[in-house]
Amino acid sequence: MINEFINYGGIEMRWTNPSLVRGILSIVFLAVIVAAAACAAAPVSAPAAPPQAPPASPQATTPVSPGYTVNISNKAGVGDYLVDSKGMTLYYFTKDTNSKSNATAAIVQVWPVFYAASMSVPAPLKAGDFQIITRDDGTMQTTYLGWPLYYYAQDQAAGDTKGQGFNSVWFAVSPTGFMSAPAVPLPAPQPKTPQQYTN
């Protein structure tokens, strides 16, 4: 049997079979080198950026208080205007005259009439300024200071005013006056009748 001292990588070993020792040490040394190389090549992940909050949506309209049949809202470019209890814009038609709707059946498909059986409004609005008229087709419609009130079918949400200025004859209703002169001046509100709302 042959004894031999082997110094491999600073380690002195005595083994009866030097070739076997050298082979084992070579495998271990290679494994260490490969592991070290793998650690050095592994990419270092950058710390994740903190999540960003979504941008705040601009509030185009002033929220209306619930509980009123008709309320007042405000929007840049429109000013104060009347809305229903859900915040939907109310319009008037400049071709209407003397508390009479001149909107035909085809028109009211796009501009549905507004009607409320009772009226509750905030100051400075007055329930007595709202009246009920009977249209030519027998249906009821609410008026404000003699002007029949309408919706616009393209308005889909509270605060929409897509009908404002449409064809220069449709306008959102201002609580203090009208944004366009009527085709024919309307008379001043008459004394209350059974068809008028009460305060």
VENSULHU-V934547 format. One record per pair of residues at least 6 apart in sequence whose ideal C-beta (glycine too) atoms are under 7 Angstrom apart, sorted by sequence separation. I is the first residue (numbers start at 1). J is the second residue. D is the distance in Angstrom with one decimal. If there is no record, write none. Layout:
# VENSULHU-V934547
i=I j=J d=D
i=I j=J d=D
This chain:
# VENSULHU-V934547
i=15 j=21 d=4.3
i=65 j=71 d=6.5
i=74 j=80 d=5.2
i=83 j=89 d=5.7
i=84 j=90 d=6.3
i=96 j=102 d=5.2
i=121 j=127 d=5.6
i=134 j=140 d=6.2
i=135 j=141 d=5.5
i=143 j=149 d=6.4
i=165 j=171 d=6.4
i=5 j=12 d=5.9
i=6 j=13 d=5.0
i=64 j=71 d=4.2
i=83 j=90 d=6.2
i=95 j=102 d=5.0
i=141 j=148 d=5.1
i=142 j=149 d=5.2
i=155 j=162 d=5.5
i=163 j=170 d=5.1
i=164 j=171 d=6.4
i=171 j=178 d=7.0
i=13 j=21 d=5.8
i=72 j=80 d=5.5
i=73 j=81 d=6.0
i=81 j=89 d=6.3
i=82 j=90 d=4.4
i=103 j=111 d=6.1
i=119 j=127 d=4.5
i=132 j=140 d=5.6
i=133 j=141 d=5.4
i=154 j=162 d=4.6
i=155 j=163 d=6.5
i=164 j=172 d=5.1
i=171 j=179 d=4.4
i=5 j=14 d=5.3
i=6 j=15 d=6.4
i=64 j=73 d=5.2
i=154 j=163 d=6.8
i=171 j=180 d=5.3
i=72 j=82 d=6.5
i=73 j=83 d=4.7
i=93 j=103 d=5.6
i=132 j=142 d=6.0
i=133 j=143 d=5.7
i=152 j=162 d=6.1
i=3 j=14 d=6.3
i=4 j=15 d=6.8
i=62 j=73 d=5.6
i=119 j=130 d=4.9
i=152 j=163 d=3.2
i=161 j=172 d=5.6
i=6 j=18 d=5.6
i=61 j=73 d=5.3
i=62 j=74 d=4.2
i=70 j=82 d=5.6
i=71 j=83 d=5.4
i=130 j=142 d=5.9
i=131 j=143 d=4.8
i=3 j=16 d=6.1
i=61 j=74 d=6.7
i=130 j=143 d=6.8
i=2 j=16 d=6.6
i=4 j=18 d=4.6
i=8 j=22 d=6.9
i=61 j=75 d=4.8
i=70 j=84 d=6.3
i=73 j=87 d=6.4
i=130 j=144 d=5.6
i=1 j=16 d=5.3
i=6 j=21 d=5.4
i=60 j=75 d=5.8
i=129 j=144 d=6.1
i=133 j=148 d=6.5
i=6 j=22 d=6.8
i=60 j=76 d=6.9
i=69 j=85 d=5.8
i=129 j=145 d=5.4
i=8 j=25 d=4.7
i=68 j=85 d=6.2
i=64 j=83 d=5.9
i=9 j=29 d=6.5
i=91 j=111 d=6.8
i=64 j=87 d=5.3
i=90 j=114 d=5.7
i=149 j=173 d=6.6
i=115 j=140 d=4.8
i=113 j=139 d=6.8
i=115 j=141 d=5.4
i=116 j=142 d=5.4
i=147 j=173 d=6.8
i=114 j=141 d=6.9
i=115 j=142 d=5.2
i=113 j=141 d=4.5
i=114 j=142 d=5.3
i=144 j=173 d=5.9
i=84 j=114 d=6.6
i=99 j=131 d=6.9
i=105 j=137 d=6.8
i=100 j=133 d=7.0
i=99 j=133 d=5.6
i=101 j=135 d=5.4
i=113 j=148 d=6.9
i=114 j=149 d=4.1
i=114 j=150 d=6.1
i=113 j=150 d=5.8
i=114 j=151 d=6.0
i=112 j=150 d=6.5
i=111 j=150 d=4.3
i=112 j=151 d=4.7
i=147 j=186 d=6.9
i=101 j=141 d=6.0
i=111 j=151 d=6.8
i=146 j=186 d=4.1
i=111 j=152 d=6.0
i=112 j=153 d=6.5
i=146 j=187 d=6.7
i=110 j=153 d=5.1
i=146 j=189 d=6.6
i=99 j=143 d=5.7
i=145 j=189 d=6.2
i=69 j=116 d=4.8
i=99 j=146 d=4.6
i=101 j=148 d=4.2
i=69 j=118 d=6.7
i=70 j=119 d=6.9
i=69 j=119 d=5.0
i=72 j=122 d=6.8
i=125 j=175 d=5.9
i=69 j=120 d=4.9
i=70 j=121 d=5.2
i=71 j=122 d=6.2
i=96 j=147 d=6.4
i=124 j=175 d=6.9
i=68 j=120 d=5.2
i=69 j=121 d=6.6
i=96 j=148 d=5.3
i=67 j=120 d=7.0
i=68 j=121 d=5.7
i=72 j=125 d=6.9
i=68 j=122 d=5.6
i=70 j=125 d=6.6
i=92 j=147 d=4.2
i=93 j=148 d=6.9
i=92 j=148 d=6.9
i=65 j=122 d=6.8
i=92 j=149 d=6.5
i=93 j=150 d=6.4
i=90 j=149 d=4.7
i=91 j=150 d=4.8
i=111 j=170 d=7.0
i=70 j=130 d=6.9
i=129 j=189 d=6.2
i=90 j=151 d=7.0
i=91 j=152 d=5.9
i=82 j=144 d=6.7
i=88 j=151 d=6.0
i=89 j=152 d=6.9
i=132 j=195 d=4.8
i=128 j=192 d=6.1
i=131 j=195 d=6.2
i=131 j=196 d=4.8
i=89 j=155 d=5.7
i=88 j=155 d=6.1
i=130 j=197 d=5.0
i=128 j=196 d=6.6
i=128 j=197 d=6.6
i=88 j=158 d=6.2
i=127 j=197 d=4.5
i=87 j=158 d=2.9
i=89 j=160 d=6.4
i=127 j=198 d=6.4
i=128 j=199 d=5.7
i=86 j=158 d=6.1
i=87 j=159 d=6.3
i=89 j=161 d=5.1
i=91 j=163 d=5.3
i=127 j=199 d=4.8
i=126 j=199 d=6.7
i=89 j=163 d=7.0
i=95 j=169 d=6.0
i=94 j=169 d=4.7
i=93 j=169 d=6.2
i=93 j=170 d=6.1
i=119 j=197 d=3.9
i=91 j=170 d=5.3
i=92 j=171 d=6.1
i=118 j=197 d=7.0
i=91 j=171 d=6.3
i=91 j=172 d=5.8
i=92 j=173 d=5.2
i=91 j=173 d=6.5
i=78 j=161 d=5.4
i=89 j=172 d=5.3
i=90 j=173 d=5.1
i=75 j=159 d=6.6
i=75 j=161 d=6.1
i=78 j=164 d=5.9
i=92 j=178 d=6.7
i=94 j=180 d=5.2
i=97 j=183 d=6.3
i=98 j=184 d=6.8
i=97 j=184 d=4.2
i=99 j=186 d=6.9
i=94 j=182 d=5.7
i=95 j=183 d=5.3
i=98 j=186 d=5.9
i=94 j=183 d=5.5
i=97 j=186 d=7.0
i=98 j=187 d=6.5
i=81 j=172 d=3.9
i=82 j=173 d=4.3
i=81 j=173 d=6.0
i=81 j=174 d=5.9
i=82 j=175 d=6.1
i=78 j=172 d=5.6
i=80 j=174 d=6.0
i=79 j=174 d=6.6
i=80 j=175 d=5.6
i=80 j=176 d=6.9
i=61 j=159 d=3.7
i=60 j=159 d=5.7
i=72 j=175 d=5.3
